[in-house]
């Protein structure tokens, strides 16, 4: 990597004289599906994100780790979650006592240098703003009990919340290493606040010093919270329901070039109710849930727009490399009826009461109905936490006016979230250390995608990528992808695998396992090899509180 790093460093814009290294902004949405941005086919208004895509590149084969913590660990280390001991959520989540040691599952290893540390050693100021979700519950930020907090892994500044989700109006805030309580300022919203903090941090950075901003939004994770005018602007737009709107998105995605013309749309997910089968009250209430989700996203997009406009106004935008992603697909965690007032486990919405008082959705914690996640993940099967593309695939946008010339283009290379850190290190002319403070560091598994910035014909950064979460498995090997959903309480050897040809069938609509058994066996063998290499063995079924929910049972229902 070091031998090619400087090839990406470009001349800076006016106002950054004498500095060639780009500023870097990574924007992470939460639980946002592949097709939720306007520039990926959505009916939701995201003009700021769309403008970044118009000025840059959209990647249509970008995969994550399907849930929050493993994806963020991979993003910030360039390693797979299993390798760095983050195969599932950060330690201590869920009920019950848990061991508290460096080897407890969900406690990040300390021999995997993180991206902010690598960039800071190359001269960058480093800022983390927003959700963290990479520290165990028991770390409180005090000296000696904060090893996995942002400032201890390479960031100069942190403002945000620690765990997986929080109230967007009254989050439990942390500044640096100190809990500062819940805000009580009128009009406070987390999305706006973290952009305000980001702008202040950037403005405090000398123009001849590059910065790295990790902007991790709470949007669009539940609770869906946004001022009422943003919800009202979508009144009626989702009345057609998730089935019809999914078809409409699918057509737009083809027209935009996100999907090829011959792409087939998989059948609706087994276990999901059809919109036509709902009562009038259910359609009324459920549509309002999605109006809230859409307003939440549009409000977050406005905050991104404020940040971009500030960079433009201060003449830093031209040499700013901006990546926009989501950490996993749309979330089905609120179930068929959606949640109201309680998220984990979800308390089902009382449709009769809400039909008479839709404004109650503004004042309680809510999560949208599971089939809306199917819409968010168009055209793919399933949702967050699943091994199908609906769980792992999200949008990726790369914008860098001084470094990307093919403005508005689509890239189809297979990219994994572990590939982003090596890309940013290369762009910065930095490197990941082989040894740090006398300790050998774990090898970086990802590979830079910088070549794709310049060429649509650049090869995939790596030919193979495995996936495992809670016993559910997948592997991509070139154009082929195999998927196995695990049934609780059964032997992993008995799991049924599906096989897909992503070149001919990019949405995983046609299972070829029965007709191509040798190819399937090749992929299964490759999975075992990669799983052993990266520490995904032995297999397990996930934490007890997750097993109780049995979220994958609908995979075993007839279509």
Secondary structure, DSSP 4 states (H G I P E B T S, - for coil): -TTTGGGG--PPPTT-TT--SPEEEEEEESS--TT-SGGGT-SS--HHHHHHHHHSEEESSEE--SSHHHHHHHHHHSS-TTTTT-SSSPTT-SSS----STTSTTS--SSS--HHHHHHHTT-EEEEEEE---S-TT--SSTTS-TTSGGGTT-SEEEEESSS---SSS-EEEETTEEEEE---TT--HHHHHHHHHHHHHHTS-TTS-EEEEEE--TTSSS----HHHHHTTTTTTTTHHHHHHHHHHHHHHHHTSS-TTPPPPPPPTTPPPGGGS-HHHHHHHHHHHHHHHHHHHHHHHHHHHHHHHHHHTT-STTEEEEEEESSS---TT-TT-EES-TTTTPBP-HHHHHT-GGGGGSS-EE--HHHHHHHTTTSSS-TT-SSHHHHB--EEEE-TTT--STTEEE---EETHHHHHHHHHHTT----SEETTEEPPPP-----HHHHH-TTPPPS-SEEEEEETTEEEEEETTEEEEEPPPTTS-GGGPPEEEEETTT-TT--S--TTT-HHHHHHHHHHHHHHHHHHT--S-----HHHHHH-TTGGGGS--
